[in-house]
Structure formats: C-alpha cells, structure tokens
Amino acid sequence: MARVRLLLVNPRYPESFWSFRWAVERVLPRAKRTINPPLGLATLAALCPPDWEVTIVDENVEPLPLDPQADLVGVCGMGVQFRRQRALLEYYRRRGYPVVAGGSYASLCPEHYAAHADTVVAGEAEYIWPAFCRDFEADVARPLYRETGAVRLEDSPTPRFDLLKLDRYTTATLQFSRGCPYRCEFCDIIVMFGRKPRYKTVAQVGRELDALRALGVRNAFFVDDNLIGHKAVAKDLLRYIADYQAAHGRPFDFGTEASLNLAHDEELLALFRDAGFGWVFIGIESPDPATLRATRKHQNTQENPIESVRRIYAHGIDVLAGFIVGFDQDTPETFDVQHEFIVRSGIQAAMVGLLTALPHTPLHERLRAEGRLRTDIDAGNNTRLATNVVPLGMPYETMIERYRVLYRRLVSDAGIARRIRNKLAHMPAPVSRGEYTAAQRAGIVARLVFRGVLPGGWPRIRAFAHSLPWLEPRKLPLAISDWIAGLAMRDYVERRFGLRRTAGPRRVRRWTRAVERAAARYVRAGAVGVELAPDRARLALHLNGLVDGDFFRRTARPIDRMLRRTPTTLALHVEGLRESALPEIRRWLERLARHGDRVSVFVAERWRAALPVDSSVFDVVLEPE
Ligand code: SF4
C-alpha cells in the first residue's frame, strides 16, 4: 500500500469553565486560542508506522479541513465532545473516508460508536493502535480494537509535539503516569486506567522535556490524574526534573494534578517547589469528612482541608481545585459550607460541579440499582446546568438553584478579591514566573484593567485595588492572574447561568424589526428566509441566492447588538449569494466572531472554497439542519 496519509482531529469542545474564554479572547496575547493541546493525538501520531504522513487538526484552535488529502481520518474525544465527535465521524465517513474513533469516551463506552465509525479503538493505544495500523495497511482492519491488559508506559513513545501548534495554547501537556491507587466512587479514571499506577521512566520524561524545550515551550502541565499516586516514584521524578531545570536554566513552569495528601509530606512539597511546579489541581470535592468517607475519598479526611491548602501555599504553590455538590449527604445548607470553605481557602479556580454518574463507575451502578439515575440527561456533558443524578437530600430544582447562587457569590467582585487576599496571606513567594515578556505582561494588565476592571465600576475598582499586594510586588502577577481567572469565570457564569442583565423586550423588538426590514426585499424575492423563534431565543437566516453586500451591511449592527445583549442564538444557512457579496459577508462574520459559540453556520458545498468558516470560532454545521 502507498504511504498512508492520516488526519487526526480533536473536535471542538462545548464551552465550559475550563475554556476561560473571556481570558483567552479578551486579555491574553492574541496567538492563544485555548488552554491545552490534544496530547493523546500527539501520542497516537508517534505510534504510527514511520512512513505514515500524519496531520493533527485541533478544531479548537484552527479551521477543520472539509476535504482533506487523507486516506484515513481519526477523531478522538472525551464525553463532553461526544456529539461533535460523532458528527465529524459521520461527515467524513459520508464523504468516503474510512474513519476511526478513539479517546477517553470511546474507551469507556465503545458501544456508543459502533454505528458511527468503521473502527473503534478503545483503551490505551500503545499496543492496539500499531495493530490497527498494520491491519489497515493490509486492508483487514476490524471494527473494534480493545486494550484489556495493562500497558507498560515504558513502551509509550515521545509524543509528536511537533505536529501541534503549541503557540496557540496557554499550556503544553505531557504525562508521566496513568492510574490512581484510590477508589473514589464517582471516578472513571480508575475504571479506565486501573488502581495500580504505571510510570514512564525519568529518561522518557527527559526526552519529552527536550522536545518541548526545543519547541520553545515554557508552561507545561503533567496531565497525570494523580502525579503522587506512588510518592516514592513521584519524588524520584521531581528530583530528576529539579536537576533538569538547573541544568537548562529553569526553562519550565509546571503544573499538575495530585491528591490532597500532597500537603502531608514536607519533602514532597519541597521537591514540587524545587522542580518548578507553580500550581496543582486537587479534587477536594467537599470539606465535610462524612461526605468524603461516604464517597470513598478517605485520602482527603486526614485533617481540615484548609490547613492542607495553606501548607501547599506556604511552599509557593498555587491550588486549583474541584468541588462537587449533590452527594447523598448534601442538603441546601451544604452550598453555604462550600462557599465558606472556598472563600477561606482562597482558591480562585474553584471548579464546582454537580455530582454526575459516569457510565461504568461504581456510583453509576449504585444509583441505577437505587433507581436514582435520570436517563433524560446526557452524563457525558458536564458543561450544562444539569446532572443525571437524582439527589437524596434536597429536590433537584433546589440543588440547581442553590448551585447557581453559589457561583453568583463566588464570582462577585468581593468574592474574587477576598479569595486573593486569603490566598496571598499564606503564600510567601509564588513559584510561577509566567511565560510572558515584560511588554506582553503590560498588555495583559492594560487589557484586564480596561476590559475587565473599569467596566465593573467603582465597586470593582475598589475591590481590585484592595486585593493587590502593593508592598509585595513579587506576588502581583499571581493576584493579576487570579483576577483574570475570576472575571473569566464570572463572564461564563453570567452568560451560561442566565445571570447577565439582558435587554428588555422593546429593544429586542427594535433589533429584530431592523433585521426584518433589511431582509424584506430579499425575502419578497425569495433570496432570504428569516425565522425568529416566538420567544426570540433563536434567529435563523437562510440565504438562498442573489443576496448582495447591502444585506450584510444593514443587518450587521442589529444582529451584533442582539447577540451582545440577549441570549439569542443565530443560525446562518448559506446556499447562495452574489459573488460580489463575499467581502461583505466575510466582514459580517468577523464582526459576529465574538459571539461565535452562539452562531452556527452551514455553507453549501459550492461556496465552501470561497467562504471558508473557521470552526474554532463558529459552530460549523457540516450537514444542513
Ligand atoms: S484521587 Fe482522583 S483520580 Fe484518584 S480515584 Fe479519586 S478522583 Fe479518581
């Protein structure tokens, strides 16, 4: 068989807290488009036969190729990407490409992909992906390749970092271990990777660091689900990294995920600091020991978690944390307890989620047996204000409402400022130095002030000024980055939890009338179809032909305002337009780009070359709705 051209695609994520969209779009340097690159695809690329020509496209940072020069298309995905992953698999398959599905959700639920892909690769890829590649070349690929044993991570190659556009991400990623010794009831990690942690060698890590350093990476995230699953092994790694940093002029700022018992080992904390780990994400879940014991998170119950968090701060390491509400012990009062804990602990990136039962986890099995699973809610999508768990200690609607209120309090100006003060009081000298130049830092601060602080008026200006450590300038970058994180979360909460003040019905009517007036003569001529949902939640424009530039000039402003001031979504369906209107529609789309996640665009095949639409900006619809 001739040399195989493989396209690997990471589907677009629905927006979540982790997107930090406001920060990426409004504050950070323009080149940055999202947070982390798809490490799994870079690893798959390294596992391909050496003569294969592999391209990686991440739909979150670049346009999707609609007619790629490829012999095979692979699409990966987590649960939250499943809908888009399925749509991409079906699209490429319809166009005649053989398609293969993989990723964490395919590993957990391969049965969900059988109808959408020619082959499903389920489980760790190190052995089964090369087997699939061999079979594909021999034209005998099977529908399912499933890893059922334990992969030795010594057999994992250095990922093809060079195939990722790393300058478009805030943080590069690498992995040292898989598996976690603990047994939290809700966790799918131990279902996928097991409870016996497995490791790469430090020499492998060294090669990966060499590769990242050669590509100019400064921020790197060890994506291990628990880097300290085996403390002695973790210490060896950290000593190696500290030596590596010293030998190469401390090129990296690191972050990782670890369990809270990190705080109980002074030597480990000192090694984290010496190796250049500036932050750690910890699943704290709940400050209530009874809840933690019930969910089998015993490792978090050894002391008051506030003490643990402060001990980590004392070593200059920032803490990002996950929290869960909706456990069986939780009541409406739990939300106040969580709020109090998060504020006192000073954790700014506090990711509070509703307890969700992921397929094949012990929690899922238990709740199914108890008849407490909602089947109308997609468990894979944790970005919505909903969960598939029926709570025990309060009505479902109460839980959702209290959750909404909890976030509203956390992202208030006072809430952001109090957490910064509470954190900095316990952090003498942050480890992180940041990757930006002095000029970039000045630009970031200016954009934060003009786009984030000043628009909040005097209350926010005061809260901002009072939270900054004026007499300890080395702590300033952390306070600034916490304000950026806090305001990005606030922006998300306001838009997604319906907390943003929106325009009244009179103004909405005025804008919709302006759109209808601008469209009237095209509608009469049958060139444009306009549909506005009765509740004005969705505007659909169908361009069928003979649409000229004037249409876009006249509709740009009212549509922009409507999207800016209301939660309305826009669906644009382009079947036809005048050739001369192309520059205007391109400008029109540029103007609407800031609302991209609420704008879906379908462009008929014959216009796609002339009117490419960036799927990392808009929701690009692949088939007519
Ligand atoms: S500590 Fe984290 S990775 Fe380990 S079992 Fe618990 S939730 Fe899963």
Boltz pocket constraint, residues with backbone or C-beta under 6 A from the ligand:
constraints:
  - pocket:
      binder: B
      contacts: [[A, 180], [A, 181], [A, 182], [A, 183], [A, 184], [A, 187], [A, 188], [A, 189], [A, 190], [A, 225], [A, 226], [A, 259], [A, 283]]
      max_distance: 6.0
